[in-house]
Amino acid sequence: MEDVTQAPGLFTARLLIDVSYLLTAFLFIMGLKRMSSPVTARSGILWAGAGMLVATLVSFLYPGMSNYELIIAAIVVGSIVAWWSGKKVAMTDMPQMIALYNGMGGGAAAAIAAVELYRAAFANVAHAPVGHSAVVMSLAVVGGIIGAISFSGSLIAWAKLQGVINKTLRFGGQKFLNGALFLGSLAVGVIVVVHQGADPLHVSLIFGLALLFGVAMTLPIGGADMPVVISLYNALTGLAVAFEGFVMNNAAMIIAGTVVGSAGTLLTQLMAKAMNRSLANVLFSDFGSGGGGAATAVSGSMKPIEASDVGVMMAFASKVIVVPGYGMAVAQAQHKVWEMCQLLIDRGVTVKFAIHPVAGRMPGHMNVLLAEAGVPYDLIADLDEINAEFETADVALIIGANDVVNPVARTDKSSPIYGMPILNADKAKNVIVIKRGQGAGFSGIENALFFLDNTRMLYGDGQKAAAELVNAIKAAG
Amino acid sequence: MTGIVALYIFMLAAFTGYEIIAKVPVILHTPLMSGSNFVHGIVLVGAMVALGSAVTPLEKIIGFVGVLLAAGNAVGGYVVTERMLEMFKASGARKKTGGGH
């Protein structure tokens, strides 16, 4: 193998690889740019996909490579499993699926670091150091730690959203333990850098501690905050990929990883802002631990209503605003809700959908779910557009949403969600809440909206309730 | 590639990523997060080279897992992003035809 790398023909291969990586970087950036507008979004992923294909194919030409059968086997198996799972996943489960794929990327970055570091460690033990510079070793270690955190953290995020883990684990001294795990991993990393790989045990310790830290850091975070965390891990994986790109001297990895790292960081901040919380608050506070129960008790009672009455009410309204939440999607009610809205529109009723920035489980998730049901864009309004309109609405129909319409966020300073921007559904003339039972929301906070004088509760499964409303509107004649 | 050139690349790429996201409407946040998740699937090429240069059984095992995970990241990320954006195209078309009434 060694002598072949000197051949002039392979200089061309190296050049071809570099030019192809440049093309890949261009396609990635253009692809992401196109994905940032609804008109061109569809073509954006095709551009990025073409870039990935080019980079992957050309990487087979790398000089001095072996193990081709292993490489191909791993690509084929990984691709088939991911393709199958990606095609099959329901739109409601998209956030945790993204978390899972993201964790895989972090794991891959950690694996690259592990190959380099174990090689250095064994070479060092054999008194024949590989002679990496301290910079390269540091980048390998840092990228490896970040990748490992992203890997185990994303798996926990997936397990939580999937319902595999229901409990949020919290105990005294948790932050201290987490800090110790993280600093411990870094400290062992410093030893490995200084001693040119040190020994395999130290290398294993870096990854072991980093993996544990990812688990320990994610376990205490509540389900409602998980999208922000997934977005953060997405940015971290990008960063890990960029660092390992430095180690591998691979410009495509540096550029793509860094672009994702910075874009992901901004996206994480935007999400946290939409929830009126700082990132530090999401990561280190005890939000949703049930302590919110001490907040001012809500007075009044919940008043039930029948579907037939709601149907008549909406059929003869002039304006109805639908506030969908994740609960609607879980019940797979979005198709029935859209059918109901079409009936109302045919009767001349103005219908709009009001989307809270964090409706669903990620910003924009609800738009995806409504698009799946066939709801056109122009009927969907975001918080800033719609909030002034609730006062002129005859009916606000809340289906599967809870915390995002809770007026205590405006009034009660002791509430954990105080200050969060909410949809002012309580300003509508009539508020109808479709709800399965009487329990509190995702965050465990009692919703004052349900107890207002102009609010009526329509109990039942979202899909069934929507179907009843369809019939009721048809019957209204 | 010298260290300082790599730093230039790092800095410029960081600004690029920031600029791309800065003006994105909320409705595209989820697809874009998914799309950027796909883009860091480029870790596949690094994992391929790592496995390609692996000699000992340990290196081969770790390298194999690396390529396996990276391929999952790239392919899975592509499929789910494509599925989401597919629906955006459909509703855009419906909006155009539905504008008449």
Interface residues (C-beta under 8 A of the other chain):
Chain A: Y21 T24 F28 I29 G31 L32 K33 M35 S36 S37 P38 V39 A41 R42 G44 I45 A48 G49 M52 A55 T56 S59 F60 Y62 G64 M65 S66 N67 Y68 L70 I71 A73 A74 I75 V77 G78 S79 V81 A82 W83 S85 G86 K87 V89 M91 M94 P95 M97 I98 L100 Y101 N102 M104 G105 G107 A108 A109 A111 I112 A114 V115 E116 Y118 R119 F122 V135 I230 S231 N234 T237 G238 A240 V241 A242 E244 G245 F246 M248 N249 N250 A251 A252 M253 I254 I255 A256 G257 T258 V259 V260 G261 S262 A263 G264 L266 L267 L270 M271 A274 I355 P357 G360 M362 P363 G364 H365 N367 V368 A371 E372 G374 V375 P376 Y377 D378 I380 D382
Chain B: M1 G3 A6 I9 F10 A13 A14 F15 T16 G17 Y18 I20 I21 A22 K23 V24 P25 V26 I27 L28 H29 T30 P31 L32 M33 S34 G35 S36 N37 F38 V39 H40 G41 I42 V43 L44 V45 G46 A47 M48 V49 A50 L51 G52 S53 A54 T56 L58 E59 K60 I62 G63 F64 V65 G66 V67 L68 L69 A70 A71 G72 N73 A74 V75 G76 G77 Y78 V79 V80 T81 E82 R83 M84 L85 E86 M87 F88 K89 A90 S91 G92 R94 K95 G98
